[in-house]
């Protein structure tokens, strides 16, 4: 049977942290493969992630402004892997 696996970035990130694993594209691919039983064929992995916040924040304790920047190169690389497609969401207020 052909299957598609939908993966939410936040869930997999928390799972990796709880397991003490390094969160990278190899872990994500291994996680996706682990969702498929032996008599199934992994057709596609849809990896969903929201854009990271970019901008200036002021933490309440230190009060010093901090600039947050994100690097989405790892998502581009993940999307180039066989059977992977990356879907990016937008977080709105």
C-alpha positions in Angstrom: 0.0 0.0 0.0 1.3 3.5 -0.9 1.3 6.0 2.0 1.9 9.7 2.5 3.3 10.9 5.8 2.4 14.4 7.1 4.9 15.8 9.5 4.5 18.9 11.7 7.9 20.6 12.4 7.0 21.5 16.0 6.0 17.9 16.9 9.1 16.3 15.4 11.4 19.0 17.0 9.9 18.3 20.4 10.2 14.5 19.9 13.9 14.8 19.0 14.5 17.0 22.0 12.7 14.6 24.3 14.8 11.7 22.9 18.1 13.6 23.2 18.6 13.4 19.5 20.2 15.9 17.2 17.4 17.6 15.2 18.5 17.7 11.6 17.3 16.6 8.2 18.7 13.0 8.7 16.6 12.7 11.9 13.5 14.0 10.0 14.0 11.4 7.3 14.6 8.6 9.8 11.4 9.7 11.7 9.4 9.6 8.4 10.7 6.2 7.5 9.7 5.0 11.0 6.1 5.9 10.4 5.8 3.3 7.6 5.3 -0.4 8.4 7.1 -3.0 6.3 4.3 -3.8 3.9 3.7 -0.1 3.0 5.5 2.0 0.4 6.5 5.5 1.3 5.2 7.6 -1.6 5.6 11.1 -0.2 6.5 13.0 3.0 4.9 16.4 3.4 6.8 18.4 6.0 4.9 21.4 7.3 6.6 24.4 9.0 5.6 27.9 9.9 8.0 30.8 9.1 10.2 31.7 12.0 9.8 35.1 13.6 12.2 37.7 12.4 12.6 41.1 14.0 13.5 42.8 17.3 12.2 41.6 20.6 12.8 42.9 24.1 13.0 40.1 26.7 11.3 41.0 30.0 14.1 40.1 32.3 17.2 41.7 30.6 15.3 44.4 28.9 18.0 44.5 26.2 16.8 44.4 22.6 17.6 41.3 20.7 17.5 40.8 16.9 16.0 37.5 15.8 16.9 36.1 12.4 16.0 32.8 10.8 17.8 30.6 8.3 15.6 28.4 6.2 18.4 26.8 4.2 17.8 23.5 6.0 14.2 23.5 4.7 15.4 24.0 1.1 17.8 21.1 1.5 15.0 18.9 3.1 12.7 19.7 0.1 15.4 18.4 -2.3 15.5 14.9 -0.7 13.8 12.1 -2.4 10.0 11.8 -1.7 10.0 15.1 0.4 8.0 18.2 -0.1 8.1 21.1 2.3 5.0 23.2 2.9 5.5 26.6 4.7 2.7 28.1 6.6 2.2 31.7 7.7 1.6 32.6 11.3 -0.8 35.5 11.6 -1.9 37.6 14.6 
